[in-house]
Amino acid sequence: MELLKLNETPVRTSRNFNINNIKLENISIPQEINNFNNMQVYGDESKVIIDNQNTKLNLTYGLGDFFTNQVSNNANKKIKIVIDKKVNKEIEIDFKFDKENNDLIDNIEIVAEEQAKGTVIIKYVTDKNIQAFHNGVIRLLAKKNSKVNIIVANLMNELSNNFMSIENKFEDESKVNYTIVDFGGKNSITNYFSDLEGELSDNKLSTIYLGKDNQLFDLNYIGELRGKKSNIDIEVQGALKDNAKKHFKGTIDFKKGCKKATGNENEDCMLLSDTAKSLALPMLLCSEEDVEGNHSSSAGKVGEKELFYIMSRGFELKEAMKLMVRAKFNKILDNIKNEDLKNEILDSIDKILD
Amino acid sequence: MAKTKLEEINRNIYDIKNKDEYDFKIKKGLTKEIIEEISKQKNDPDWMREFRLKALDVYNKLELPTWGPDISELNMDEIATYVRPKTGLSNSWEDVPEDIKSTFDKLGIPEAEKRSLAGVGAQYDSEVVYHSMKEDLIKQGVVYTDMETAVREYPDLVRDHFMKCVPVNDHKFVALHGAVWSGGSFVYVPKGVKVDIPLQSYFRLNSPESGQFEHTLIIVDEGASLHFIEGCSAPKYNKVNLHAGCVELYVKDNAYLRYSTIENWSKNMLNLNTKKAIVGKNAQVDWVTGSFGSKISMLYPMSILNGEGAKTEYTGISFAGKGQNLDNGFKVVHNAENTSSLVNAKSISKNGGKCTYRSLVRINEKAKNSKSSVSCESLMLDDISISDTIPVNDIRTDEVEFSHEAKIGKISDKTIFYLMSRGLSEEDAKAMIVRGFAYPISKELPVEYAVEMNNLINLELDGAIG
């Protein structure tokens, strides 16, 4: 496969800054997509509809034509989840990659009906030593006054490739808390787009990422505020060890007419080695006067004072580091009420940092 | 650093047009023949003529930027790249032709020279028409002259530094500059010499459908210090003018340079300027920039911190009004240990103007224990304007402290209410808030420039708010 160029930012900057897109070489793209059978649904199964029809996707952003078309034409899992007022349990879909099921092209549509409340968890895990390929699209329509929690956990191994496009549409007074746990993948490339066209619509996006070895994370998050008094908060916390690398591209775009809208973006990268690399582009675009937008970004190593304090209580350096990373992630992990998933994530953190 | 005092400057003087009289104006366009003619007119040494031709080749190969403001209206076939005024270089204002002298008088340059500057250079169209420096600095070995004289009289120094800091293939308009440059200033401050009073170069473009491509080369040798001020303006014409200057600053070990600019080009100007500094061990370069004029501006001064302990600060404000697209910012590359950078950028957009803050902070692998702090704030004065913040933060090692924060918003209703409750009209309250917003920048400018900046803000705000 030749050079892949994907995940373009909504606004370009100088090519020399190496952030307008991500270029990947030698990515093994499956030519033949077999069935993917290792999927489990937990919770309110009646709300999960497995569909076999291809759907032509028309994403506003996405990762690029190649990946969007692959999901449009070759998805081996097409799922629709309806959250209505009758949903009383969280819905969890687990995809487990193994030798027989190592390519997943999933197309997931979530519809949160008016006034509905619910939680959806989508988890991707891999068996050891397999090279999995994942290309997925998750689309969410949050109808009026709906309140939804979505948790996407990428716990794949670092031999695999993870490509993910997420698009959300917000009606009036809808509220969506999106939590992304991004740990897996030799390359983990995510495009996240929220169209906040509803008045008083509200999106909180919280992400933790943790990388080791030569992992590469490319996160391209875009929030377009169109509705009056709409709000988006983007919180990204991450840590990188070894030669891991992260590109964070966060855009909050105040469109004309979004009076009294607010947007906040905070990205913080903890560098755990002197060869880890953090590249960030936190953008604020503004065509409306009566708004408030803030962003902040920081990077650096673990605080020596804090490490010293923890080690003075009897912890070894490695354990102290783990505690620091966990502490950094805790606020976001608190969004996850499912204890099993939370423990699985905490275990993953420990394994990555060992 | 000593501050200077000057009379307030009236905005109207910027738009005074002199008759388009010149000694020589090259035909419009950009061809090998035109470059050779410029070189001949300027009596270039061979190496410079070859350099120009090579730069033209690079220009023809490079693409226009694929980002930033739309500059497709620029047609080099409509631009005359060299206009020699009807006078030579003088070191006495009395020898400068009356209409040109009158322009600089109105801009307050001779008066400022008398009161508060150690040296002045004044460029009119493509050539420097006046250059002078105080005697005591000459005795200390300070060199402050026009670039053409420097090429002739300090050939080795110029050749070793000319377009080495800003290489000709940096981008298309640097290549253009390399091909057609003319005028500008050369400064050399010898080791240990502290120039306490600022030097100032003023660039005036009078000729319509032309470009100004001055080259500023400053070398502040070890342990020396300098404050250099750059001013620029032009009257407004209906067709676009182009400014593609180049500033190269070499700040050697333990040296200090402050580079202040008030840019007030006319609103038909495309300002595609390039400024870069290479900073040595424990040396510091500070940039202070006020950007008010131009139709389109793409300007991102850059500090390359090569020496251990090198520092840089950038303090800048942009004010975009109707029809303006000011895409400004700052770039810094940390290449050595214990380096630091501090950025404070502000912008104001009104009447449909667009301000973009675009930046790069890169902390390379070798730059252990480096620090960088970036703050940018944007103020929107109405709902037809645009303000964007596009910063890139590239951190390649762990032993760093890096932080970036940005804010966008309008003037707080509560603050206006408070000021109105103290007896101010709404318009005065807003103007006061805008001046307060700009104050952290204006206080870094010499007094006369702070006054000029406040006047510009008042003029820009007139009728725009309330």
Chai-1 contact restraints between the chains, C-beta under 6 A:
chainA,res_idxA,chainB,res_idxB,connection_type,confidence,min_distance_angstrom,max_distance_angstrom,comment,restraint_id
A,R12,B,W67,contact,1.0,0.0,6.0,A-B,restraint_1
A,T13,B,W67,contact,1.0,0.0,6.0,A-B,restraint_2
A,T13,B,I390,contact,1.0,0.0,6.0,A-B,restraint_3
A,F17,B,L360,contact,1.0,0.0,6.0,A-B,restraint_4
A,F17,B,V392,contact,1.0,0.0,6.0,A-B,restraint_5
A,I19,B,V392,contact,1.0,0.0,6.0,A-B,restraint_6
A,L271,B,D398,contact,1.0,0.0,6.0,A-B,restraint_7
A,D274,B,T397,contact,1.0,0.0,6.0,A-B,restraint_8
A,D274,B,D398,contact,1.0,0.0,6.0,A-B,restraint_9
A,K277,B,R396,contact,1.0,0.0,6.0,A-B,restraint_10
A,S278,B,I395,contact,1.0,0.0,6.0,A-B,restraint_11
A,L279,B,D394,contact,1.0,0.0,6.0,A-B,restraint_12
A,A280,B,N393,contact,1.0,0.0,6.0,A-B,restraint_13
A,L281,B,V392,contact,1.0,0.0,6.0,A-B,restraint_14
A,M283,B,I390,contact,1.0,0.0,6.0,A-B,restraint_15
A,L284,B,T389,contact,1.0,0.0,6.0,A-B,restraint_16
A,L284,B,A406,contact,1.0,0.0,6.0,A-B,restraint_17
A,L284,B,I408,contact,1.0,0.0,6.0,A-B,restraint_18
A,L285,B,D388,contact,1.0,0.0,6.0,A-B,restraint_19
A,C286,B,S387,contact,1.0,0.0,6.0,A-B,restraint_20
A,C286,B,I408,contact,1.0,0.0,6.0,A-B,restraint_21
A,S287,B,I386,contact,1.0,0.0,6.0,A-B,restraint_22
A,E288,B,D383,contact,1.0,0.0,6.0,A-B,restraint_23
A,E289,B,M380,contact,1.0,0.0,6.0,A-B,restraint_24
A,E289,B,D382,contact,1.0,0.0,6.0,A-B,restraint_25
A,E289,B,D383,contact,1.0,0.0,6.0,A-B,restraint_26
A,E289,B,K410,contact,1.0,0.0,6.0,A-B,restraint_27
A,D290,B,K410,contact,1.0,0.0,6.0,A-B,restraint_28
A,E292,B,G409,contact,1.0,0.0,6.0,A-B,restraint_29
A,G293,B,I408,contact,1.0,0.0,6.0,A-B,restraint_30
A,N294,B,K407,contact,1.0,0.0,6.0,A-B,restraint_31
A,H295,B,A406,contact,1.0,0.0,6.0,A-B,restraint_32
A,S296,B,E405,contact,1.0,0.0,6.0,A-B,restraint_33
A,S297,B,N393,contact,1.0,0.0,6.0,A-B,restraint_34
A,S297,B,H404,contact,1.0,0.0,6.0,A-B,restraint_35
A,S298,B,F402,contact,1.0,0.0,6.0,A-B,restraint_36
A,S298,B,S403,contact,1.0,0.0,6.0,A-B,restraint_37
A,A299,B,I395,contact,1.0,0.0,6.0,A-B,restraint_38
A,A299,B,F402,contact,1.0,0.0,6.0,A-B,restraint_39
A,G300,B,V400,contact,1.0,0.0,6.0,A-B,restraint_40
A,G300,B,E401,contact,1.0,0.0,6.0,A-B,restraint_41
A,G300,B,F402,contact,1.0,0.0,6.0,A-B,restraint_42
A,K301,B,D398,contact,1.0,0.0,6.0,A-B,restraint_43
